[in-house]
Amino acid sequence: MLKFGDSFCFGFTPSELRTLRALKTPAGIQKFLDELPYNLSYTAASPRKVLHDRTASCLEGGIFGAAALRILGFPPLIFDLEAEQDTDHVVAIFKVRGHWGAVAKSNFTGCRYREPVYRSLRELAMSYFNIYFNLRGERTLRRYSRPVNLARFDSRGWMTSEKDIWFIAEYLCDIPHRPLLKRGLEKHLTRVDRRTWDSEMVGHRKKK
């Protein structure tokens, strides 16, 4: 676990650090994110802004998750799930005893927390496949990125910036992604059934 001398504050105030440390575990971080309304605005708020505004999108939730994991002693890692005819999904990832788990904010029920039981990032990415669909009911997940350690952006103040941090999203767009499906398999995919649709849309927010 990190010791919180001046060199480990990362720009957070003592009060902000107490809030983050009180989350205690990856599951605690997920509970915090689950209690926030989904942010439908086109923003890329920093973790500090998420703490104060109490709302988060998928991108903002993934980045917040990475920052909160860092405060708990994990590396601040995210990876990107890339889709066709749909939006990407950014999740914070962590490792326990050699197995991957994830923390995420989503407007859909199943695209959130993953227990640390996955032996590889491909396994973790595939755990999202069956419930990753667009509003036409098409299964859309196709690729995943390598892990990105957000410490690379420390000089840009990504955790506490008052300005949008779109540079992280731009970086994710630029890096290579690995395919999840062999060529041709997508032609045989079925659309999600009504029960899956209904369960995934619990709490879904849309613009009025």
Backbone as CSV, one residue per row, in Angstrom:
resi,resn,N_x,N_y,N_z,CA_x,CA_y,CA_z,C_x,C_y,C_z
1,MET,0.840,-1.196,0.000,0.000,0.000,0.000,0.874,1.244,0.000
2,LEU,0.379,2.301,-0.607,1.135,3.541,-0.635,1.126,4.220,0.727
3,LYS,2.211,4.897,1.034,2.257,5.755,2.198,2.092,7.181,1.726
4,PHE,1.260,7.943,2.396,0.856,9.216,1.848,1.620,10.385,2.441
5,GLY,2.895,10.429,2.118,3.668,11.631,2.332,3.409,12.578,1.172
6,ASP,4.084,13.701,1.181,3.849,14.691,0.138,4.081,14.126,-1.248
7,SER,5.041,13.214,-1.405,5.385,12.708,-2.729,4.342,11.766,-3.286
8,PHE,3.348,11.349,-2.450,2.344,10.411,-2.918,0.947,11.022,-2.991
9,CYS,0.840,12.326,-2.924,-0.476,12.966,-2.952,-1.021,13.120,-4.361
10,PHE,-0.133,13.128,-5.357,-0.540,13.235,-6.761,-1.391,14.475,-7.034
11,GLY,-1.299,15.474,-6.187,-2.068,16.701,-6.382,-3.410,16.725,-5.694
12,PHE,-3.836,15.606,-5.095,-5.103,15.569,-4.369,-4.968,16.275,-3.022
13,THR,-6.050,16.838,-2.550,-6.074,17.427,-1.219,-6.193,16.303,-0.176
14,PRO,-5.862,16.583,1.082,-6.049,15.562,2.127,-7.469,15.020,2.176
15,SER,-8.470,15.886,1.991,-9.865,15.441,2.015,-10.168,14.495,0.854
16,GLU,-9.665,14.838,-0.333,-9.874,13.970,-1.497,-9.203,12.624,-1.302
17,LEU,-7.994,12.637,-0.734,-7.288,11.385,-0.468,-8.044,10.517,0.523
18,ARG,-8.622,11.127,1.538,-9.393,10.353,2.510,-10.585,9.685,1.841
19,THR,-11.231,10.410,0.952,-12.379,9.842,0.238,-11.951,8.652,-0.606
20,LEU,-10.843,8.796,-1.314,-10.365,7.715,-2.178,-9.880,6.522,-1.367
21,ARG,-9.160,6.782,-0.299,-8.659,5.686,0.533,-9.798,4.935,1.210
22,ALA,-10.891,5.625,1.500,-12.037,5.001,2.162,-12.735,3.976,1.268
23,LEU,-12.449,4.005,-0.024,-13.050,3.017,-0.927,-12.454,1.633,-0.693
24,LYS,-11.228,1.561,-0.221,-10.560,0.385,0.333,-10.201,-0.725,-0.655
25,THR,-11.083,-1.089,-1.552,-10.863,-2.227,-2.454,-11.356,-1.886,-3.850
26,PRO,-10.975,-2.666,-4.870,-11.558,-2.472,-6.205,-13.088,-2.546,-6.191
27,ALA,-13.642,-3.468,-5.406,-15.104,-3.563,-5.309,-15.691,-2.299,-4.688
28,GLY,-14.963,-1.682,-3.749,-15.412,-0.430,-3.157,-15.406,0.703,-4.171
29,ILE,-14.402,0.706,-5.029,-14.354,1.706,-6.115,-15.549,1.510,-7.037
30,GLN,-15.851,0.248,-7.365,-16.985,-0.026,-8.240,-18.294,0.437,-7.602
31,LYS,-18.453,0.202,-6.314,-19.672,0.646,-5.627,-19.816,2.162,-5.709
32,PHE,-18.710,2.878,-5.529,-18.744,4.337,-5.653,-19.211,4.742,-7.054
33,LEU,-18.646,4.123,-8.075,-19.025,4.459,-9.446,-20.482,4.099,-9.727
34,ASP,-20.932,2.966,-9.197,-22.313,2.545,-9.431,-23.316,3.534,-8.864
35,GLU,-22.923,4.234,-7.816,-23.843,5.172,-7.176,-23.891,6.526,-7.875
36,LEU,-23.006,6.745,-8.842,-23.018,8.001,-9.597,-23.966,7.901,-10.784
37,PRO,-24.704,8.955,-11.098,-25.471,8.952,-12.343,-24.535,8.945,-13.541
38,TYR,-24.966,8.296,-14.626,-24.142,8.233,-15.825,-24.126,9.601,-16.493
39,ASN,-22.936,10.066,-16.835,-22.774,11.381,-17.445,-23.016,11.292,-18.953
40,LEU,-24.059,11.951,-19.433,-24.393,11.929,-20.856,-23.768,13.089,-21.623
41,SER,-23.069,13.982,-20.924,-22.427,15.120,-21.583,-21.133,14.683,-22.253
42,TYR,-20.719,15.444,-23.251,-19.488,15.143,-23.990,-18.323,15.793,-23.269
43,THR,-17.831,15.105,-22.239,-16.743,15.636,-21.427,-15.722,14.532,-21.163
44,ALA,-14.558,14.951,-20.674,-13.511,14.013,-20.261,-12.940,14.533,-18.949
45,ALA,-13.759,14.449,-17.914,-13.401,15.025,-16.628,-12.324,14.195,-15.941
46,SER,-11.475,14.889,-15.199,-10.427,14.222,-14.430,-11.041,13.520,-13.219
47,PRO,-10.300,12.609,-12.579,-10.786,11.993,-11.342,-11.202,13.008,-10.277
48,ARG,-10.453,14.100,-10.136,-10.865,15.124,-9.162,-12.241,15.685,-9.511
49,LYS,-12.479,15.960,-10.780,-13.776,16.495,-11.201,-14.887,15.487,-10.942
50,VAL,-14.606,14.196,-11.181,-15.597,13.168,-10.901,-15.941,13.150,-9.417
51,LEU,-14.917,13.275,-8.571,-15.154,13.305,-7.122,-16.074,14.451,-6.728
52,HIS,-15.884,15.603,-7.344,-16.636,16.782,-6.950,-17.984,16.900,-7.666
53,ASP,-18.040,16.498,-8.936,-19.282,16.631,-9.699,-20.236,15.472,-9.464
54,ARG,-19.703,14.336,-8.983,-20.500,13.142,-8.692,-21.296,12.662,-9.909
55,THR,-20.616,12.586,-11.031,-21.172,11.991,-12.249,-20.001,11.536,-13.102
56,ALA,-20.215,10.501,-13.919,-19.115,9.979,-14.732,-19.658,9.239,-15.946
57,SER,-18.951,9.380,-17.043,-19.215,8.581,-18.242,-18.337,7.338,-18.197
58,CYS,-18.419,6.530,-19.226,-17.552,5.345,-19.338,-16.079,5.743,-19.288
59,LEU,-15.675,6.701,-20.118,-14.288,7.153,-20.145,-13.874,7.701,-18.788
60,GLU,-14.698,8.586,-18.239,-14.378,9.213,-16.962,-14.340,8.186,-15.830
61,GLY,-15.252,7.224,-15.867,-15.272,6.192,-14.843,-14.054,5.294,-14.895
62,GLY,-13.625,4.942,-16.113,-12.433,4.117,-16.249,-11.192,4.825,-15.746
63,ILE,-11.061,6.100,-16.081,-9.898,6.875,-15.637,-9.951,7.104,-14.125
64,PHE,-11.144,7.402,-13.617,-11.289,7.541,-12.159,-10.903,6.238,-11.467
65,GLY,-11.372,5.116,-12.018,-11.044,3.827,-11.426,-9.547,3.598,-11.354
66,ALA,-8.830,3.973,-12.414,-7.374,3.809,-12.422,-6.719,4.666,-11.346
67,ALA,-7.190,5.910,-11.190,-6.626,6.793,-10.164,-6.914,6.246,-8.770
68,ALA,-8.138,5.785,-8.538,-8.497,5.252,-7.228,-7.713,3.982,-6.922
69,LEU,-7.528,3.132,-7.926,-6.714,1.934,-7.743,-5.278,2.309,-7.373
70,ARG,-4.779,3.372,-7.982,-3.414,3.819,-7.670,-3.294,4.218,-6.201
71,ILE,-4.304,4.914,-5.705,-4.272,5.326,-4.309,-4.277,4.105,-3.374
72,LEU,-4.888,3.022,-3.839,-4.926,1.795,-3.031,-3.683,0.929,-3.216
73,GLY,-2.750,1.367,-4.076,-1.500,0.649,-4.228,-1.335,-0.145,-5.505
74,PHE,-2.322,-0.090,-6.404,-2.224,-0.754,-7.699,-1.643,0.205,-8.741
75,PRO,-1.051,-0.301,-9.818,-0.688,0.582,-10.937,-1.958,1.166,-11.561
76,PRO,-1.897,2.418,-12.058,-3.089,3.039,-12.658,-3.271,2.602,-14.114
77,LEU,-3.839,1.426,-14.313,-3.949,0.824,-15.638,-5.365,0.908,-16.189
78,ILE,-5.461,1.189,-17.489,-6.725,1.070,-18.211,-6.478,0.269,-19.480
79,PHE,-7.570,-0.259,-20.041,-7.485,-0.716,-21.418,-8.790,-0.423,-22.124
80,ASP,-8.712,-0.447,-23.451,-9.808,0.006,-24.289,-10.435,-1.172,-25.011
81,LEU,-11.762,-1.280,-24.927,-12.521,-2.244,-25.703,-13.083,-1.512,-26.913
82,GLU,-12.745,-1.985,-28.089,-13.104,-1.287,-29.324,-14.228,-2.024,-30.039
83,ALA,-15.219,-1.272,-30.503,-16.421,-1.855,-31.102,-16.647,-1.345,-32.522
84,GLU,-17.475,-2.093,-33.270,-17.933,-1.679,-34.600,-19.373,-1.195,-34.487
85,GLN,-19.678,-0.076,-35.126,-21.025,0.489,-35.096,-21.496,0.718,-33.652
86,ASP,-20.570,1.161,-32.811,-20.870,1.352,-31.400,-19.738,2.172,-30.783
87,THR,-19.920,2.575,-29.545,-18.870,3.311,-28.845,-17.894,2.357,-28.166
88,ASP,-16.651,2.806,-27.991,-15.666,2.030,-27.247,-16.009,2.061,-25.749
89,HIS,-15.347,1.185,-25.008,-15.551,1.125,-23.564,-14.185,1.097,-22.888
90,VAL,-13.964,2.032,-21.974,-12.688,2.135,-21.268,-12.866,1.614,-19.848
91,VAL,-12.036,0.668,-19.442,-12.138,0.106,-18.098,-10.788,0.191,-17.398
92,ALA,-10.839,0.350,-16.086,-9.624,0.257,-15.265,-9.389,-1.212,-14.951
93,ILE,-8.141,-1.645,-15.011,-7.831,-3.057,-14.775,-6.832,-3.207,-13.645
94,PHE,-6.922,-4.320,-12.953,-6.027,-4.587,-11.834,-5.760,-6.084,-11.765
95,LYS,-4.700,-6.446,-11.077,-4.284,-7.839,-11.000,-4.177,-8.270,-9.537
96,VAL,-4.728,-9.441,-9.244,-4.625,-10.044,-7.918,-4.201,-11.493,-8.096
97,ARG,-3.072,-11.867,-7.493,-2.547,-13.228,-7.591,-2.468,-13.715,-9.035
98,GLY,-2.011,-12.825,-9.906,-1.792,-13.188,-11.302,-3.024,-13.197,-12.174
99,HIS,-4.167,-12.760,-11.662,-5.401,-12.767,-12.432,-5.963,-11.354,-12.556
100,TRP,-6.543,-11.083,-13.714,-7.042,-9.748,-14.032,-8.493,-9.560,-13.593
101,GLY,-8.779,-8.357,-13.118,-10.134,-7.915,-12.853,-10.314,-6.522,-13.423
102,ALA,-11.516,-5.964,-13.310,-11.783,-4.656,-13.901,-12.794,-3.865,-13.076
103,VAL,-12.658,-2.553,-13.161,-13.602,-1.594,-12.583,-14.058,-0.702,-13.725
104,ALA,-15.353,-0.442,-13.824,-15.835,0.324,-14.973,-17.151,1.027,-14.657
105,LYS,-17.402,2.097,-15.379,-18.686,2.793,-15.346,-19.369,2.567,-16.689
106,SER,-20.629,2.181,-16.654,-21.325,1.924,-17.909,-22.789,2.311,-17.792
107,ASN,-23.380,2.614,-18.932,-24.812,2.879,-19.030,-25.590,1.577,-19.220
108,PHE,-24.862,0.450,-19.250,-25.462,-0.866,-19.399,-25.089,-1.718,-18.190
109,THR,-25.963,-2.627,-17.813,-25.798,-3.376,-16.571,-24.516,-4.195,-16.516
110,GLY,-24.219,-4.942,-17.572,-23.154,-5.932,-17.507,-21.762,-5.450,-17.837
111,CYS,-21.622,-4.231,-18.298,-20.304,-3.742,-18.725,-19.583,-3.022,-17.592
112,ARG,-19.617,-3.607,-16.397,-19.064,-2.931,-15.236,-17.964,-3.783,-14.596
113,TYR,-18.130,-4.158,-13.346,-17.074,-4.810,-12.565,-16.806,-6.236,-13.046
114,ARG,-15.534,-6.635,-12.948,-15.144,-8.019,-13.163,-14.257,-8.463,-12.005
115,GLU,-14.616,-9.591,-11.412,-13.772,-10.163,-10.372,-12.401,-10.525,-10.948
116,PRO,-11.333,-10.478,-10.139,-9.990,-10.807,-10.646,-9.783,-12.323,-10.749
117,VAL,-10.408,-12.905,-11.788,-10.322,-14.351,-12.012,-9.854,-14.693,-13.433
118,TYR,-9.544,-13.672,-14.232,-9.232,-13.893,-15.649,-7.725,-14.013,-15.857
119,ARG,-7.322,-15.083,-16.550,-5.896,-15.398,-16.690,-5.189,-14.499,-17.691
120,SER,-5.922,-13.875,-18.581,-5.312,-13.011,-19.595,-6.247,-11.853,-19.880
121,LEU,-5.692,-10.821,-20.533,-6.538,-9.689,-20.908,-7.537,-10.074,-21.989
122,ARG,-7.182,-11.052,-22.810,-8.155,-11.518,-23.803,-9.348,-12.172,-23.112
123,GLU,-9.083,-13.002,-22.107,-10.182,-13.592,-21.341,-11.061,-12.499,-20.736
124,LEU,-10.417,-11.496,-20.157,-11.164,-10.402,-19.546,-12.008,-9.677,-20.590
125,ALA,-11.413,-9.364,-21.733,-12.157,-8.684,-22.792,-13.338,-9.532,-23.263
126,MET,-13.124,-10.833,-23.427,-14.194,-11.706,-23.906,-15.342,-11.814,-22.911
127,SER,-15.068,-11.548,-21.639,-16.150,-11.607,-20.655,-17.208,-10.535,-20.914
128,TYR,-16.849,-9.517,-21.687,-17.798,-8.463,-22.027,-18.533,-8.734,-23.344
129,PHE,-18.097,-9.728,-24.096,-18.574,-9.865,-25.470,-20.088,-10.065,-25.573
130,ASN,-20.620,-10.996,-24.807,-22.012,-11.390,-25.010,-23.005,-10.293,-24.669
131,ILE,-22.604,-9.376,-23.774,-23.541,-8.324,-23.371,-23.090,-6.948,-23.872
132,TYR,-22.230,-6.939,-24.886,-21.764,-5.677,-25.476,-22.503,-5.506,-26.801
133,PHE,-23.518,-4.646,-26.799,-24.340,-4.500,-28.001,-24.777,-3.048,-28.164
134,ASN,-25.146,-2.703,-29.405,-25.641,-1.355,-29.672,-27.168,-1.336,-29.567
135,LEU,-27.764,-0.187,-29.833,-29.209,-0.041,-29.654,-30.014,-0.686,-30.770
136,ARG,-29.338,-1.319,-31.714,-30.010,-2.185,-32.699,-29.946,-3.649,-32.273
137,GLY,-29.327,-3.900,-31.122,-29.225,-5.264,-30.623,-28.105,-6.065,-31.243
138,GLU,-27.193,-5.404,-31.966,-26.080,-6.095,-32.612,-24.918,-6.235,-31.636
139,ARG,-24.291,-7.414,-31.603,-23.106,-7.624,-30.765,-21.919,-6.957,-31.462
140,THR,-21.289,-6.026,-30.781,-20.394,-5.105,-31.488,-18.933,-5.140,-31.061
141,LEU,-18.595,-5.812,-29.961,-17.212,-5.807,-29.476,-16.301,-6.568,-30.434
142,ARG,-15.169,-5.963,-30.812,-14.286,-6.578,-31.803,-12.814,-6.638,-31.394
143,ARG,-12.313,-5.662,-30.635,-10.877,-5.588,-30.370,-10.619,-5.065,-28.961
144,TYR,-9.393,-5.263,-28.502,-8.977,-4.724,-27.216,-7.538,-4.239,-27.312
145,SER,-7.197,-3.259,-26.498,-5.854,-2.673,-26.521,-4.961,-3.355,-25.495
146,ARG,-3.704,-3.034,-25.536,-2.785,-3.421,-24.465,-3.091,-2.557,-23.246
147,PRO,-2.606,-2.937,-22.070,-2.784,-2.070,-20.896,-2.035,-0.748,-21.082
148,VAL,-2.628,0.315,-20.623,-1.994,1.633,-20.646,-1.829,2.105,-19.208
149,ASN,-0.587,2.351,-18.814,-0.299,2.865,-17.476,-0.413,4.389,-17.521
150,LEU,-1.397,4.914,-16.837,-1.653,6.355,-16.908,-0.592,7.195,-16.216
151,ALA,0.350,6.548,-15.544,1.471,7.298,-14.979,2.243,8.031,-16.072
152,ARG,2.135,7.558,-17.313,2.807,8.228,-18.417,2.292,9.658,-18.610
153,PHE,1.108,9.957,-18.060,0.517,11.290,-18.195,0.609,12.112,-16.916
154,ASP,1.440,11.675,-15.972,1.553,12.412,-14.712,1.973,13.865,-14.918
155,SER,2.839,14.091,-15.881,3.314,15.459,-16.113,2.200,16.381,-16.615
156,ARG,1.089,15.782,-17.067,-0.036,16.571,-17.571,-1.166,16.672,-16.535
157,GLY,-0.898,16.175,-15.338,-1.848,16.342,-14.245,-3.195,15.678,-14.469
158,TRP,-3.182,14.479,-15.049,-4.432,13.838,-15.449,-5.378,13.538,-14.284
159,MET,-4.862,13.377,-13.083,-5.721,13.014,-11.957,-6.471,14.203,-11.362
160,THR,-5.911,15.398,-11.488,-6.502,16.550,-10.786,-6.768,17.743,-11.701
161,SER,-6.660,17.572,-13.000,-6.838,18.685,-13.931,-8.255,19.261,-13.854
162,GLU,-8.341,20.581,-13.945,-9.648,21.236,-14.032,-10.155,21.266,-15.468
163,LYS,-9.266,20.967,-16.416,-9.642,20.928,-17.826,-9.905,19.484,-18.244
164,ASP,-10.652,19.317,-19.335,-10.903,17.982,-19.864,-9.587,17.308,-20.254
165,ILE,-9.525,16.018,-20.080,-8.289,15.261,-20.339,-8.481,14.363,-21.568
166,TRP,-8.886,14.974,-22.658,-9.117,14.233,-23.902,-7.845,13.583,-24.428
167,PHE,-6.684,14.032,-23.986,-5.436,13.462,-24.496,-5.332,11.967,-24.179
168,ILE,-5.997,11.509,-23.112,-5.981,10.075,-22.823,-6.820,9.322,-23.842
169,ALA,-8.007,9.829,-24.141,-8.851,9.187,-25.160,-8.158,9.179,-26.518
170,GLU,-7.493,10.270,-26.844,-6.785,10.352,-28.127,-5.661,9.322,-28.196
171,TYR,-4.968,9.134,-27.081,-3.904,8.132,-27.037,-4.473,6.733,-27.256
172,LEU,-5.605,6.438,-26.637,-6.227,5.122,-26.808,-6.638,4.881,-28.261
173,CYS,-7.036,5.933,-28.940,-7.413,5.794,-30.352,-6.210,5.495,-31.240
174,ASP,-5.035,5.924,-30.808,-3.837,5.811,-31.644,-3.094,4.488,-31.478
175,ILE,-3.268,3.819,-30.349,-2.475,2.610,-30.110,-3.115,1.396,-30.786
176,PRO,-2.310,0.355,-31.086,-2.857,-0.845,-31.730,-3.847,-1.572,-30.825
177,HIS,-4.810,-2.241,-31.463,-5.778,-3.084,-30.775,-5.731,-4.488,-31.373
178,ARG,-5.918,-5.490,-30.532,-5.883,-6.875,-30.981,-7.299,-7.376,-31.268
179,PRO,-7.465,-8.159,-32.344,-8.809,-8.666,-32.660,-9.256,-9.749,-31.684
180,LEU,-10.552,-9.761,-31.394,-11.131,-10.802,-30.554,-11.727,-11.942,-31.376
181,LEU,-12.138,-11.652,-32.611,-12.804,-12.653,-33.445,-11.962,-12.991,-34.658
182,LYS,-11.977,-14.243,-35.046,-11.364,-14.623,-36.311,-12.203,-14.075,-37.458
183,ARG,-11.545,-13.809,-38.563,-12.224,-13.212,-39.710,-13.410,-14.081,-40.144
184,GLY,-14.521,-13.456,-40.363,-15.702,-14.150,-40.851,-16.696,-14.535,-39.767
185,LEU,-16.253,-14.602,-38.525,-17.156,-15.024,-37.458,-18.287,-14.028,-37.227
186,GLU,-17.991,-12.738,-37.456,-19.012,-11.724,-37.186,-20.260,-11.904,-38.046
187,LYS,-20.110,-12.571,-39.208,-21.248,-12.787,-40.099,-22.298,-13.706,-39.478
188,HIS,-21.897,-14.490,-38.492,-22.802,-15.485,-37.911,-23.323,-15.086,-36.539
189,LEU,-23.038,-13.869,-36.113,-23.483,-13.438,-34.791,-24.984,-13.157,-34.780
190,THR,-25.627,-13.577,-33.702,-27.044,-13.275,-33.528,-27.211,-11.963,-32.785
191,ARG,-28.394,-11.384,-32.900,-28.712,-10.212,-32.095,-29.098,-10.660,-30.694
192,VAL,-28.980,-9.739,-29.742,-29.320,-10.110,-28.372,-30.816,-10.376,-28.258
193,ASP,-31.163,-11.307,-27.392,-32.569,-11.633,-27.175,-33.211,-10.617,-26.236
194,ARG,-34.534,-10.646,-26.149,-35.272,-9.654,-25.370,-34.918,-9.686,-23.888
195,ARG,-34.736,-10.876,-23.307,-34.410,-10.947,-21.880,-33.050,-10.310,-21.601
196,THR,-32.077,-10.578,-22.465,-30.764,-9.954,-22.299,-30.873,-8.441,-22.447
197,TRP,-31.607,-8.013,-23.471,-31.809,-6.577,-23.685,-32.401,-5.923,-22.448
198,ASP,-33.485,-6.504,-21.930,-34.166,-5.901,-20.786,-33.258,-5.834,-19.563
199,SER,-32.504,-6.902,-19.315,-31.643,-6.903,-18.129,-30.498,-5.906,-18.263
200,GLU,-29.971,-5.750,-19.470,-28.859,-4.828,-19.674,-29.291,-3.359,-19.654
201,MET,-30.567,-3.102,-19.870,-31.044,-1.724,-19.928,-31.580,-1.219,-18.612
202,VAL,-31.462,-2.013,-17.538,-31.902,-1.552,-16.217,-31.081,-0.323,-15.806
203,GLY,-31.741,0.768,-15.542,-31.051,1.997,-15.141,-30.428,2.779,-16.275
204,HIS,-30.641,2.332,-17.520,-30.056,3.026,-18.680,-30.576,4.458,-18.753
205,ARG,-29.660,5.407,-18.968,-30.033,6.810,-19.098,-29.924,7.240,-20.550
206,LYS,-30.836,8.075,-20.994,-30.741,8.638,-22.331,-31.121,10.102,-22.288
207,LYS,-30.615,10.849,-23.248,-30.906,12.268,-23.285,-32.378,12.483,-23.594
208,LYS,-32.966,13.476,-22.916,-34.372,13.787,-23.144,-34.536,14.701,-24.337
